[in-house]
């Protein structure tokens, strides 16, 4: 039996045109994965990218390329620890922020008890940009990227 999960992709203004990508929106898409849902499977589905049906007119995409660059590590105290390869995030600027937000929302929304995400590169905590483009030190959560959702969530920050 499949269980629905929500993956967050990029929504672009024009088909497959990175410069035309709307820099302030993520596109949540629901897929089904085999139960029980594990963070490693959800990250693999995110990296695989949207299905042909999800792409539709070409305005849904991901820049997290198909190679397994994201690795679920131990989750503790509500923090999902995710190991990354040096080339996991290939963009810069606003698109890099969207790539990070894709992973953060996908991990938080599909992993019970997870409230934030800490990225790791070669065993060292890796700081990522927050939704306002400023480097966030330590774990990030959904409030750090609330401005990137089509419908922002109620956020206590």
Buried (B, 14 or more C-beta within 10 A) or exposed (E): EEEEBBBBBBBBEEEEEEEEBBBBBBBBBEBEBEEEBBBBBBBBBBBBBBEEEBBEEEBBBBBBEEEEBBBBBEBEEEBBBBBBEEEBBEBEEBBBBBBBBBBBBBBBBBBEEBBBBBBBEEEEEBBBBBBEEEEBEEBBBBBBBBBBBEEEEEEEE
